[in-house]
Amino acid sequence: MLTLALLASRVGTAMAFLAQITFTASVWQTYDQKIWRHMDKPLKMATLNDIFGAQSSMMSYLNVDFLKTFPLGYFMGLFAW
């Protein structure tokens, strides 16, 4: 039988998880919008690949050209990871 403290702990954990997922989704949505607004200059193919792959791979952040050409997106992505 669950005590009130244990039940509150589980509800709190579930709410924290939902808050984190919602926050992360909103940051990635903003990141996607910033990518398309940033596409006014020519980029190297590797940099473009890393910009679009930043949501699924931390290795994308090792590209220095990514940091130089899209610094806001670089730090937004690191913050969301």
C-alpha positions in Angstrom: 0.0 0.0 0.0 1.4 3.3 -1.1 1.8 6.0 1.5 0.9 9.6 0.8 4.6 10.6 0.7 5.5 7.9 -1.8 2.5 8.8 -4.0 3.5 12.5 -3.9 7.0 11.5 -4.8 5.9 9.5 -7.9 3.6 12.3 -9.0 6.3 14.8 -8.6 8.7 12.7 -10.6 6.2 12.3 -13.4 5.5 16.0 -13.5 9.3 16.8 -13.6 9.6 14.4 -16.5 6.8 16.0 -18.4 8.2 19.5 -17.8 11.6 18.4 -19.0 10.2 16.8 -22.2 8.0 19.8 -22.9 10.9 22.2 -22.4 13.2 20.2 -24.6 10.6 19.9 -27.4 10.1 23.7 -27.4 13.9 24.3 -27.6 14.3 22.0 -30.5 11.3 23.6 -32.3 12.9 27.0 -31.9 16.2 25.5 -33.0 14.6 24.3 -36.3 13.1 27.7 -36.9 16.5 29.4 -36.4 18.1 27.0 -38.8 15.8 28.0 -41.6 16.2 31.7 -40.9 20.0 31.3 -40.9 20.2 29.7 -44.3 21.0 33.0 -46.1 24.7 32.4 -46.4 26.5 29.5 -48.2 27.7 26.7 -45.8 29.9 23.8 -46.2 28.1 20.5 -46.6 29.7 19.0 -43.5 28.6 22.1 -41.5 25.1 21.8 -42.9 25.0 18.1 -42.0 26.1 18.9 -38.4 23.6 21.7 -38.0 20.7 19.4 -39.0 22.2 16.4 -37.1 22.7 18.2 -33.8 19.4 17.0 -32.4 20.4 13.3 -32.7 24.2 13.3 -32.3 26.5 15.0 -29.8 29.3 14.5 -32.3 27.9 17.4 -34.4 29.2 19.8 -31.8 32.8 18.9 -32.5 32.6 20.8 -35.8 34.3 24.2 -35.2 32.7 25.6 -38.4 29.3 24.9 -36.9 30.2 27.2 -33.9 31.6 29.9 -36.1 28.7 30.1 -38.6 25.7 29.3 -36.3 26.7 30.2 -32.7 23.2 30.8 -31.4 22.1 27.4 -32.6 25.2 25.8 -31.3 24.5 26.9 -27.8 20.8 26.3 -28.0 21.5 22.7 -29.0 24.0 22.2 -26.2 21.5 23.7 -23.7 18.8 21.3 -24.9 21.1 18.2 -24.7 
